[in-house]
C-alpha cells in the first residue's frame, strides 16, 4: 500500500487556477467602498479618502539539507489593508506627531481574511474593519491638529497625501503548475553535494514558488487586479574557521517561472564551486584593518548602491524630522562621477536574459509604476516617491510599496547603475594595481560577493554604512596571485565614497533579493558594472568565540 501511494504522488502537481474575469473579491471591495463613502459623508469628520487592498498569496515551499527533505508545505493567505483618511489632502491623520516616540491609531492594522468567494461575507468583514479604522483615524486626526498648534512649523510644509490619477486595470489570475515531487528530488540531489565536505556544518537548498494577486480599490475610482508568479531557489553552505569565525556563502536564483531558473547542472556546478571556496575561506588568513583602493564586482556594487544610496533617496525620509536627509540639499548637484547614471525602473522585467525581481505594474497605492532617473551624468535629479509628497515633489512616481500588513512608503525597485566610458575587467584589475603603486600600497582589495548590510539615516547617529562582504581577495601590486582573505566589513560615509569612484568595467552583475525596511520586505534587484574605487575602508568583522564542533557532521561522507 505504501509503495502504491508513493507512485501515485509522483503525478501530483501544485496547481494554481486561472481566472480571467473580475473576481468576487474585487466586486465586494467596490461595492463596500461606495456604500461607506456615501454613508459616512454626514459625519463631522468624514473620510476624504478610503482604499481597500487585499493581497492574496499562494505558495509552495520545499527545503532540503544534506540530501534530506526537511520541509514541504503548501500555504495560502489573504491580507486586508485599509487606508482611511480624515481631514484633507493637505493635512490628515497620517501626519507625523512631532515629539512623540510612538504613534497609535494612525492608519490601522491589517486583517487576515478567509479564502471565501461569498460576496456578502467579504462585505461584512470590510464593513467591520472600516468602522474600526474610522474611529481610530478620527482620534488620531484630533491629536495631529493639537500637535500642530503647539509645535513649531514643520520644516517640510508639503501636503500629507498626493492627488493621483485613478487607474483601472484588471488582468487574469494566471495558471501556475509546480511539479513538487520533481523539485524534491532535485533538492535532495543538490543539497546532498554538501556531504562531500565534513567541515561544512550546514548545507541547505530552499525552493519557493508563489502566485501573488493584489486587489486595490479606492474612493477616487481606482480599480486594480494584478497577479505575478515568482519562483526562487536559494542554497547556502556554512563552515567555521579554527578561531571560531562563522563563514557562510550562498547562491540565489530567481525567475518569474521555473523556466527562468538555471538548470540542475548549473546549480550543481555552483554548489561544487561554493564548497571549494568555503574550504579556502576556512584556511584563509584574517584581513587587517585597511584603507586603500578596491574593486567592487558588479553584484557587490549593486548591493553597495542599494544600501548607501537607494535608502537615502526614498522620498518619505526627506520629510521625517529625525532623518539625516543626506541628499535633500544636493538636488541638481553633482554627487557621482559624470560617467555614472542611477536609474530605478520597476517597468523592466528582464536585464539581458535574466529576470529581475523589482518589476511591478502598479505600486501598493494604486499608482502606475514609473522609471525614475535618480542620477544623470553624476548629478542628483530625483527621489523615489510614494503618495507622501515632499518639497518640490508633489506626486508619486509609482514607488509606494509594502509587505502586506504594513503601510506603504517610498521603496526601491530595480536599481540600475549605468556607466559610460567602460573598460574591460582585466584592464580594471590592472588599474587597481597601478592605484596601489601610486598610493604605495602592497595590495588592494577585490570584493566579489556581499551579503547585504545596513545604513544609518537618522540624525542622532553617524550618517554611515556597514556593508558585509562574504568573499574578498587581496590583489597584489606586484602581480602575485590573488589571495583570499576573511573577516572584514566595508564601512564609510556615502558622499566620500561616491567621490572615490574612478572607473567602471564593461561587465554587469545582478543581485535579486528582498529588502527589509519600515514597510516590511519587498522584492528588489540591484545591478551594476564592476567599479574601481580609489579609497575604501574596512574594519574587522565581529566573530563568534565558539570553537568548531569537536566531532564531524554525521550526515557527511567519511574521508
Buried (B, 14 or more C-beta within 10 A) or exposed (E): EEEEEEEEEEEEEBEBEEBEEEBEBBBBBBBBBEBBBEEBEEEEBBBBBBBBBBBBBBBBBBBBBBBEBBEBEEEEBBBBBBBBBBBEBEBBBBBBBBEEEEBEBBBBBBBEBEEBEEBEEBBEBBEEBBEBBBEBBBBBBBBBEEBBEEEEEEEBEBBBBBEBEEBEBBEEBBEBEBBBBEBBBBBBBBBBBBBBBBBBBBBBBBBBBBBBBBBBBBBBEBBBBBBBBBBBBBBBBBBBBEEEBBBEBBBBBBBBBBEBBBEEEEBBEBBEEBBEBBBEBBEBEBBEEBEBBBBBBBBBBBBBBBBBBBBBBBBBBBBBEEBBBBBBEBBEEBBBBEBBBBBBBBBBBEBEEBBBBBBBBBBBBBBBBBBBEBBBEBBBBBBBBBBBBBEEBEBBBBBBBBBBBBBBBBBBBBBBBBBEEBBEBEBBBBBBBBBBEEBEBEBBBBBBBBBBBEBBBEEEEEBBBBBBBBBBBBBBBEEEEEBBBBBBBBBBBBBEBBBBBBBBBBBBBBBBBBBEBEBBEBBBBBBBBBBBBBBBBBBEBEBEEEEBEEEEBEBBEEE
